[in-house]
Amino acid sequence: MALERATIEVLGGSQAGARHRVLFNPTEYSIERGNAYKATAVPGLSGPLFSFINGEADQLSLELFLDDRTDPNPDGRSVQQRILDLANLLEIDRDLHAPPPVAFVWGKLYFKAILEKLGRKITMFHPDGVPARATLSVSFKEYRTLPELTLTPPLQSADKTKRRVLVGRDDVWRLAAREYEDPRLWRVIAERNDLDDPRAVRPGDWLEVPPLDEDSGSRRIV
């Protein structure tokens, strides 16, 4: 069975369809992911309150090894040319006005991304000083288009009601403006929390914020 080579494929822009083959497969790679949270300090509590902001993109990191002397180089491209090819993926594409999206493909791994970082360590040279051997530290950041981010949100929870704490000069109107982008919907929060007087709430009070549903252009509680 032939050894499958990893490739970096250009997915868009003026270089769309170009494939950079990795003749020395990486010995390992790592994938990291995190989430962004906002910490809110509330007087009287022993620690901050954390609110989820958004998920961060996956990051794929690996090292690529290039060597003119031992690399079976069927397309005739030298180490220096291969370095320039990969570095060019960091440049702004004339058609996209941004660096092009790429895909790192190796077996079952298909990682659609942008090239975020490229580090070059030259360890051997030809007599004329041209690089003959190099190790590249490559970092890819996951790339998804706006439709991909918005059409498939991970909403498995049946109950989307939120609980929010009032902080500082917060009131029901400001809370409605943040959650619904409309302060006039304060009554939705007031009704859910049985508030006869919305001015009676104080910093540190917890309120439930029910979800809204679109119904023939009007909003109602679900």
N, C-alpha and C positions, 0 to 999 in steps of 0.2 A: 504494500500500500504506500503510495507516494505521500511524502510529507506535505501537508497543506500549509501554504504560506499565508501569513497575515498580509492584508492590504489596507491602504488608506484611499478611499474613493471620494472624489469631489462630487458633491450633489447639486451644486448650483453655480450660477455665474458664468463667466467667460471660459472657465476651465471645467465646466460640468462634463462628467464622464471620464475624466482623467483618473488613472489608477496608479498609485505608488506602491509597488510590491516590496514587502519586507523580506529580504533573503535570509536574514538571521532572525528567526522568531524570538520574541522576548522570553526570558526565562521565568518571568512572573509579571503580574500586573495587579493593581489594587483599585477598587471602586469604593468611593466614599460618598455619603449623603448626609445632609443635616436639615434642620428646620430652624426658622427664624422666629423668635419670641420677643415680646415686649414686656419688660419688667416694670410694674407700677408700684411705687411705694405708697402704702396706706398707713396713716397715723394710727398707732395703737396695735398694729400687727407685728409679729416677730419676724416676718419675712415679706418679700415683695409678692405681688400677684402677677402671674404670667399669663399673657394672652397670646394665642397663636396668631402669627402674622401671615406667613406663607411658607410653603415648602421650597427648599433650595434644590438646585439641579445636581444630578449625579456627576461625580468627577472621576475620570479614568486616568490613572497615572502608570507609566511604564518607561522602560529604557530600551532603546534600539541601538544595535551595534552595527557599524559599517566598517568594512575593511577592503581596500583595493587588492591586497595581496592574496587573500583567501576567499574573497567573495566571488562565487561563480556568477559573473555579471553578463548575462546574455544580451542585454540591451545596450551594453557599452557605456553606461553612465557611471562616472567616477564618484568617489566619496564626496568630493567637493560639489559636484552637480546635484547629487542626492540631497545634500544639506540645503542647497539653495532652493531645490524643489519644495522641500518641506517648509523652509522659512517663508517661502512665497505665500503659503497658506495663511500666514499672519497678516498679509498685506490687504489693503482695501481693493476689492474687485471692482473693475470699471463698470460692470453691469449692475452689481448689487449695491454699490456704494458702501460696502461693508465686507469684511473677510467672509469667504464662502463657507457654507456648512459642509461637513464631511462625514464619513462613516468609517469607523475602524471595524474591519471585518476579519474574524479569525474563527473558522469552524462555525459553531453555533452562536458565537458572540457577534452581535451586530449593534454597535454603539454609535447612534446618530449624534453628532456633536459639532462644536466649533473648536478649533485648535486654540487653547488658551495660553499655553506657555511652551517654549522650546529652548532647552538649554543644550549647549554644545561643548563637549570636552574633547579636544584633539590630542591624541596620544601617540601618533606616528606621522611622519612627513616624508614626502618624496624628496630627492636631492634638491629640487628647485623650490622647496618650501611649501608645496601644495599639500594639503591634508591627505594622508593615506589611510588613516584609521581614526574613527571617532565614536564616541558614545553620546547618544542624544537622550536627554531627559524630556519626555513628552507628557503634556497634561491636556486632556480633552475635557470640555464642559458640555454636558448633555444639552442638546438643542431640540426644542419643540416649538412649532408654530402656534400662533394664538388660537386657531380652531382646535388644535390638538390639546391645548391647555384647558379650553373652556367647554368642549363638547363631551369630555370624559372625566368629569370631576369624581373623586372617590367619595360619593355620598351614599354610604351603606346604612347610615343611622335613620331610623324611622321617625324619631323625635328630634327636630332641629331647633327646639326652644333653647335659648341661651340664657345664662345668668350673668348679670353684670353688676359690679359694685360702683357706687357713686364716689367720685374722688374730687377733692378740692371744691370748686364752684359748680360742679356738675348738677344738673337738674334733669327732669323728665324730658324737657324740650331738647336739650343738648344731646341726650341719649338717643332720642328719636332721630335727630339729625345725623348722628354717627351711624346708627344701625340701618336706618331706612332712607337716608339722604333726603329726609323731609321732616322738619320739626313739627309740621301740622299733624303728623301721625302720633303725637304724644298720647292721644286717647287710647290707642291700641295697647300701649304699655300700662296706662292707668287702669284700664278695665281688667287686664290680666292680673294685676296686683291689687285689685280692690282698693284703689286710691280714691277717696272722696275729695281730698284736697292734694293735688300734685305738688303744691308748695311745701307740704309737710315733711317731705323726704329730706334726709341729711347725709352728709358724707359718711361713707362706711355702710350705708344701707344697701342691701342686695335687692335687685329687681329682676324679674323674668321678662325676657324680650321674645315674644312669640314670632314665628315665621309669618311671612305675608305670602299671599297667593294672588296671581293675576287672574281676574275673572271678568272677561269682556271689557278689559281696559280699566276696571276698578279694582282696588285692593280690598281684601277681606281677610280675617283671621281664619287660619286652618287648624 
